Amino acid sequence: MILLHLGALHPYEQILTLLLAFGPFAVLGLVIWRRRGEDVRADGADDGAAGGPESAGAADAAEPTAEGREPLS
């Protein structure tokens, strides 16, 4: 079977092709960017409600390390 080329795409077809090809990646990037911003704001609100960085440091010292051992102070 011989594949025939139908010619160049019209400008609106080129735009549609680009949107279909790169649009999902652009939307995914925007969603990730926005969710990270919400996470940063939520972390900032949690730190402020806990009493500041001094109390956050004390709470972190009591948590075990990744190996399950208490940290050396």
The first five atom37 places (N, CA, C, CB, O) and aatype in JSON, in Angstrom:
{
  "aatype": [12, 9, 10, 10, 8, 10, 7, 0, 10, 8, 14, 18, 6, 5, 9, 10, 16, 10, 10, 10, 0, 13, 7, 14, 13, 0, 19, 10, 7, 10, 19, 9, 17, 1, 1, 1, 7, 6, 3, 19, 1, 0, 3, 7, 0, 3, 3, 7, 0, 0, 7, 7, 14, 6, 15, 0, 7, 0, 0, 3, 0, 0, 6, 14, 16, 0, 6, 7, 1, 6, 14, 10, 15],
  "atom_mask": [
    [1, 1, 1, 1, 1],
    [1, 1, 1, 1, 1],
    [1, 1, 1, 1, 1],
    [1, 1, 1, 1, 1],
    [1, 1, 1, 1, 1],
    [1, 1, 1, 1, 1],
    [1, 1, 1, 0, 1],
    [1, 1, 1, 1, 1],
    [1, 1, 1, 1, 1],
    [1, 1, 1, 1, 1],
    [1, 1, 1, 1, 1],
    [1, 1, 1, 1, 1],
    [1, 1, 1, 1, 1],
    [1, 1, 1, 1, 1],
    [1, 1, 1, 1, 1],
    [1, 1, 1, 1, 1],
    [1, 1, 1, 1, 1],
    [1, 1, 1, 1, 1],
    [1, 1, 1, 1, 1],
    [1, 1, 1, 1, 1],
    [1, 1, 1, 1, 1],
    [1, 1, 1, 1, 1],
    [1, 1, 1, 0, 1],
    [1, 1, 1, 1, 1],
    [1, 1, 1, 1, 1],
    [1, 1, 1, 1, 1],
    [1, 1, 1, 1, 1],
    [1, 1, 1, 1, 1],
    [1, 1, 1, 0, 1],
    [1, 1, 1, 1, 1],
    [1, 1, 1, 1, 1],
    [1, 1, 1, 1, 1],
    [1, 1, 1, 1, 1],
    [1, 1, 1, 1, 1],
    [1, 1, 1, 1, 1],
    [1, 1, 1, 1, 1],
    [1, 1, 1, 0, 1],
    [1, 1, 1, 1, 1],
    [1, 1, 1, 1, 1],
    [1, 1, 1, 1, 1],
    [1, 1, 1, 1, 1],
    [1, 1, 1, 1, 1],
    [1, 1, 1, 1, 1],
    [1, 1, 1, 0, 1],
    [1, 1, 1, 1, 1],
    [1, 1, 1, 1, 1],
    [1, 1, 1, 1, 1],
    [1, 1, 1, 0, 1],
    [1, 1, 1, 1, 1],
    [1, 1, 1, 1, 1],
    [1, 1, 1, 0, 1],
    [1, 1, 1, 0, 1],
    [1, 1, 1, 1, 1],
    [1, 1, 1, 1, 1],
    [1, 1, 1, 1, 1],
    [1, 1, 1, 1, 1],
    [1, 1, 1, 0, 1],
    [1, 1, 1, 1, 1],
    [1, 1, 1, 1, 1],
    [1, 1, 1, 1, 1],
    [1, 1, 1, 1, 1],
    [1, 1, 1, 1, 1],
    [1, 1, 1, 1, 1],
    [1, 1, 1, 1, 1],
    [1, 1, 1, 1, 1],
    [1, 1, 1, 1, 1],
    [1, 1, 1, 1, 1],
    [1, 1, 1, 0, 1],
    [1, 1, 1, 1, 1],
    [1, 1, 1, 1, 1],
    [1, 1, 1, 1, 1],
    [1, 1, 1, 1, 1],
    [1, 1, 1, 1, 1]
  ],
  "atom_positions": [
    [[0.84, -1.17, 0.0], [0.0, 0.0, 0.0], [0.89, 1.23, 0.0], [-0.96, 0.0, 1.21], [1.84, 1.31, 0.77]],
    [[0.59, 2.17, -0.84], [1.37, 3.4, -0.95], [0.67, 4.48, -0.13], [1.53, 3.83, -2.43], [-0.52, 4.76, -0.31]],
    [[1.44, 5.07, 0.78], [0.89, 6.17, 1.58], [1.06, 7.47, 0.8], [1.6, 6.26, 2.98], [2.15, 7.79, 0.34]],
    [[0.0, 8.19, 0.66], [0.04, 9.45, -0.07], [0.06, 10.62, 0.9], [-1.15, 9.56, -1.03], [-0.67, 10.64, 1.89]],
    [[0.88, 11.58, 0.6], [0.94, 12.79, 1.41], [-0.14, 13.73, 0.91], [2.36, 13.46, 1.35], [-0.26, 13.95, -0.29]],
    [[-0.91, 14.29, 1.83], [-2.03, 15.14, 1.43], [-1.67, 16.62, 1.36], [-3.18, 14.95, 2.38], [-2.54, 17.46, 1.14]],
    [[-0.41, 16.95, 1.54], [0.01, 18.34, 1.44], [0.25, 18.95, 2.82], [0.0, 0.0, 0.0], [0.13, 18.29, 3.85]],
    [[0.59, 20.23, 2.8], [0.89, 20.95, 4.04], [-0.39, 21.18, 4.83], [1.58, 22.3, 3.74], [-1.49, 21.25, 4.28]],
    [[-0.22, 21.29, 6.14], [-1.36, 21.56, 7.01], [-1.74, 23.03, 6.94], [-1.05, 21.15, 8.46], [-0.88, 23.89, 6.75]],
    [[-3.01, 23.31, 7.09], [-3.46, 24.69, 7.2], [-2.99, 25.25, 8.54], [-5.01, 24.78, 7.06], [-2.68, 24.49, 9.45]],
    [[-2.94, 26.58, 8.66], [-2.47, 27.16, 9.94], [-3.29, 26.7, 11.14], [-2.52, 28.68, 9.86], [-2.71, 26.42, 12.19]],
    [[-4.61, 26.62, 11.02], [-5.4, 26.18, 12.17], [-5.12, 24.71, 12.5], [-6.9, 26.38, 11.9], [-5.21, 24.32, 13.66]],
    [[-4.78, 23.9, 11.5], [-4.43, 22.51, 11.75], [-3.07, 22.4, 12.44], [-4.42, 21.72, 10.44], [-2.87, 21.53, 13.29]],
    [[-2.16, 23.28, 12.08], [-0.86, 23.3, 12.75], [-1.01, 23.66, 14.22], [0.09, 24.29, 12.05], [-0.4, 23.04, 15.09]],
    [[-1.84, 24.67, 14.5], [-2.07, 25.09, 15.88], [-2.74, 23.96, 16.66], [-2.93, 26.38, 15.93], [-2.35, 23.67, 17.8]],
    [[-3.73, 23.34, 16.07], [-4.42, 22.23, 16.73], [-3.47, 21.07, 17.01], [-5.59, 21.75, 15.88], [-3.53, 20.46, 18.08]],
    [[-2.6, 20.78, 16.07], [-1.63, 19.7, 16.26], [-0.67, 20.02, 17.41], [-0.84, 19.47, 14.96], [-0.37, 19.15, 18.23]],
    [[-0.2, 21.26, 17.46], [0.69, 21.66, 18.55], [-0.02, 21.61, 19.9], [1.23, 23.06, 18.31], [0.56, 21.17, 20.9]],
    [[-1.27, 22.06, 19.93], [-2.03, 22.0, 21.19], [-2.24, 20.56, 21.64], [-3.39, 22.7, 21.02], [-2.11, 20.25, 22.83]],
    [[-2.55, 19.7, 20.71], [-2.75, 18.29, 21.08], [-1.45, 17.62, 21.5], [-3.37, 17.53, 19.91], [-1.45, 16.73, 22.36]],
    [[-0.34, 18.04, 20.9], [0.94, 17.42, 21.21], [1.52, 17.93, 22.54], [1.93, 17.69, 20.08], [2.03, 17.14, 23.33]],
    [[1.44, 19.24, 22.79], [2.11, 19.83, 23.95], [1.16, 20.32, 25.02], [2.98, 20.96, 23.51], [1.59, 20.61, 26.14]],
    [[-0.12, 20.42, 24.73], [-1.1, 20.92, 25.69], [-1.16, 20.13, 26.97], [0.0, 0.0, 0.0], [-1.15, 20.73, 28.05]],
    [[-1.23, 18.8, 26.91], [-1.3, 18.03, 28.16], [-0.08, 18.24, 29.05], [-1.44, 16.55, 27.84], [-0.2, 18.26, 30.27]],
    [[1.09, 18.4, 28.45], [2.29, 18.63, 29.26], [2.26, 20.02, 29.9], [3.55, 18.48, 28.39], [2.7, 20.18, 31.04]],
    [[1.75, 21.01, 29.18], [1.62, 22.36, 29.74], [0.63, 22.36, 30.89], [1.17, 23.36, 28.65], [0.89, 22.98, 31.92]],
    [[-0.49, 21.68, 30.74], [-1.49, 21.61, 31.81], [-0.91, 20.88, 33.02], [-2.77, 20.9, 31.31], [-1.1, 21.32, 34.15]],
    [[-0.21, 19.79, 32.79], [0.4, 19.05, 33.89], [1.42, 19.92, 34.63], [1.08, 17.77, 33.36], [1.47, 19.91, 35.86]],
    [[2.23, 20.67, 33.89], [3.19, 21.57, 34.52], [2.52, 22.62, 35.37], [0.0, 0.0, 0.0], [2.98, 22.92, 36.47]],
    [[1.42, 23.19, 34.88], [0.69, 24.19, 35.66], [0.09, 23.59, 36.93], [-0.42, 24.82, 34.81], [0.1, 24.22, 37.99]],
    [[-0.44, 22.38, 36.83], [-1.02, 21.73, 38.0], [0.06, 21.46, 39.05], [-1.72, 20.42, 37.6], [-0.15, 21.72, 40.23]],
    [[1.19, 20.94, 38.62], [2.28, 20.67, 39.56], [2.77, 21.95, 40.21], [3.45, 19.97, 38.84], [2.98, 21.99, 41.42]],
    [[2.94, 23.0, 39.42], [3.4, 24.29, 39.93], [2.44, 24.84, 40.98], [3.57, 25.3, 38.79], [2.86, 25.33, 42.03]],
    [[1.15, 24.76, 40.69], [0.15, 25.29, 41.62], [0.07, 24.45, 42.89], [-1.22, 25.35, 40.94], [-0.03, 25.01, 43.98]],
    [[0.11, 23.13, 42.76], [0.05, 22.27, 43.95], [1.27, 22.46, 44.84], [-0.07, 20.81, 43.54], [1.15, 22.44, 46.06]],
    [[2.44, 22.65, 44.24], [3.64, 22.9, 45.06], [3.51, 24.21, 45.8], [4.9, 22.91, 44.19], [3.93, 24.32, 46.96]],
    [[2.93, 25.22, 45.16], [2.7, 26.5, 45.84], [1.74, 26.34, 47.0], [0.0, 0.0, 0.0], [1.95, 26.94, 48.06]],
    [[0.68, 25.55, 46.82], [-0.26, 25.3, 47.92], [0.44, 24.55, 49.06], [-1.47, 24.5, 47.42], [0.19, 24.84, 50.23]],
    [[1.3, 23.59, 48.72], [2.02, 22.85, 49.75], [2.95, 23.76, 50.54], [2.82, 21.71, 49.13], [3.06, 23.64, 51.76]],
    [[3.62, 24.67, 49.85], [4.54, 25.6, 50.53], [3.75, 26.51, 51.46], [5.34, 26.44, 49.5], [4.18, 26.75, 52.6]],
    [[2.61, 27.02, 50.99], [1.79, 27.88, 51.84], [1.25, 27.1, 53.04], [0.62, 28.49, 51.04], [1.19, 27.64, 54.15]],
    [[0.85, 25.85, 52.84], [0.35, 25.04, 53.94], [1.45, 24.76, 54.96], [-0.23, 23.71, 53.41], [1.21, 24.8, 56.16]],
    [[2.66, 24.48, 54.49], [3.78, 24.24, 55.4], [4.1, 25.51, 56.18], [5.02, 23.77, 54.63], [4.41, 25.44, 57.37]],
    [[4.03, 26.65, 55.52], [4.28, 27.91, 56.21], [3.23, 28.2, 57.26], [0.0, 0.0, 0.0], [3.55, 28.71, 58.33]],
    [[1.97, 27.88, 56.98], [0.9, 28.09, 57.95], [1.06, 27.14, 59.13], [-0.48, 27.91, 57.29], [0.8, 27.53, 60.27]],
    [[1.48, 25.9, 58.88], [1.68, 24.94, 59.96], [2.82, 25.39, 60.87], [1.97, 23.55, 59.4], [2.71, 25.27, 62.09]],
    [[3.9, 25.89, 60.3], [5.03, 26.35, 61.11], [4.64, 27.55, 61.95], [6.22, 26.7, 60.22], [5.06, 27.66, 63.1]],
    [[3.85, 28.44, 61.4], [3.42, 29.61, 62.14], [2.49, 29.25, 63.28], [0.0, 0.0, 0.0], [2.55, 29.87, 64.33]],
    [[1.64, 28.27, 63.1], [0.69, 27.86, 64.14], [1.39, 27.1, 65.25], [-0.42, 27.0, 63.54], [0.89, 27.07, 66.38]],
    [[2.53, 26.49, 64.99], [3.23, 25.69, 65.99], [4.03, 26.55, 66.94], [4.15, 24.69, 65.32], [4.5, 26.05, 67.97]],
    [[4.21, 27.83, 66.65], [4.94, 28.69, 67.56], [6.27, 29.15, 67.03], [0.0, 0.0, 0.0], [7.04, 29.77, 67.77]],
    [[6.58, 28.89, 65.81], [7.81, 29.4, 65.23], [8.83, 28.32, 65.02], [0.0, 0.0, 0.0], [8.59, 27.15, 65.31]],
    [[9.99, 28.72, 64.49], [11.01, 27.72, 64.16], [11.65, 27.08, 65.39], [12.08, 28.35, 63.33], [12.18, 25.98, 65.29]],
    [[11.6, 27.76, 66.56], [12.21, 27.17, 67.75], [11.49, 25.9, 68.15], [12.22, 28.16, 68.91], [12.12, 24.88, 68.44]],
    [[10.15, 25.96, 68.19], [9.41, 24.78, 68.59], [9.46, 23.7, 67.51], [7.97, 25.14, 68.9], [9.42, 22.52, 67.84]],
    [[9.54, 24.09, 66.24], [9.64, 23.1, 65.17], [10.97, 22.35, 65.28], [9.51, 23.78, 63.8], [11.01, 21.15, 65.0]],
    [[12.03, 23.02, 65.67], [13.32, 22.36, 65.83], [13.3, 21.36, 66.97], [0.0, 0.0, 0.0], [13.91, 20.3, 66.88]],
    [[12.6, 21.7, 68.05], [12.52, 20.79, 69.18], [11.72, 19.56, 68.81], [11.89, 21.49, 70.39], [12.05, 18.45, 69.22]],
    [[10.67, 19.74, 68.03], [9.86, 18.6, 67.61], [10.64, 17.7, 66.66], [8.56, 19.07, 66.95], [10.51, 16.48, 66.71]],
    [[11.44, 18.3, 65.8], [12.24, 17.51, 64.87], [13.29, 16.68, 65.6], [12.91, 18.42, 63.85], [13.63, 15.58, 65.15]],
    [[13.82, 17.19, 66.7], [14.87, 16.48, 67.43], [14.33, 15.21, 68.06], [15.48, 17.38, 68.49], [15.09, 14.25, 68.24]],
    [[13.05, 15.17, 68.4], [12.48, 14.0, 69.05], [12.1, 12.91, 68.06], [11.27, 14.4, 69.84], [11.88, 11.77, 68.47]],
    [[12.03, 13.23, 66.78], [11.64, 12.24, 65.79], [12.81, 11.31, 65.47], [11.13, 12.92, 64.52], [13.95, 11.76, 65.41]],
    [[12.54, 10.03, 65.26], [13.62, 9.1, 64.9], [14.14, 9.39, 63.5], [13.14, 7.64, 65.0], [13.45, 9.98, 62.67]],
    [[15.34, 8.97, 63.26], [15.94, 9.15, 61.95], [15.39, 8.11, 60.99], [17.48, 9.06, 62.02], [14.57, 7.28, 61.37]],
    [[15.84, 8.16, 59.75], [15.37, 7.23, 58.72], [15.7, 5.78, 59.09], [15.98, 7.57, 57.36], [14.99, 4.87, 58.68]],
    [[16.77, 5.56, 59.86], [17.15, 4.21, 60.25], [16.35, 3.72, 61.45], [18.63, 4.15, 60.57], [16.47, 2.56, 61.84]],
    [[15.51, 4.6, 62.04], [14.72, 4.18, 63.18], [15.35, 4.47, 64.52], [0.0, 0.0, 0.0], [14.76, 4.17, 65.55]],
    [[16.54, 5.05, 64.54], [17.24, 5.36, 65.79], [16.95, 6.81, 66.16], [18.77, 5.11, 65.66], [16.63, 7.64, 65.31]],
    [[17.08, 7.1, 67.44], [16.97, 8.47, 67.92], [18.2, 9.24, 67.45], [16.82, 8.52, 69.49], [19.31, 8.69, 67.44]],
    [[18.03, 10.5, 67.06], [19.18, 11.27, 66.61], [20.12, 11.6, 67.76], [18.73, 12.55, 65.94], [19.7, 11.73, 68.91]],
    [[21.4, 11.73, 67.44], [22.4, 12.1, 68.43], [22.37, 13.61, 68.59], [23.83, 11.6, 68.02], [22.55, 14.34, 67.62]],
    [[22.14, 14.08, 69.81], [22.05, 15.53, 70.04], [23.3, 16.09, 70.6], [20.91, 15.84, 70.95], [23.37, 17.29, 70.85]]
  ]
}
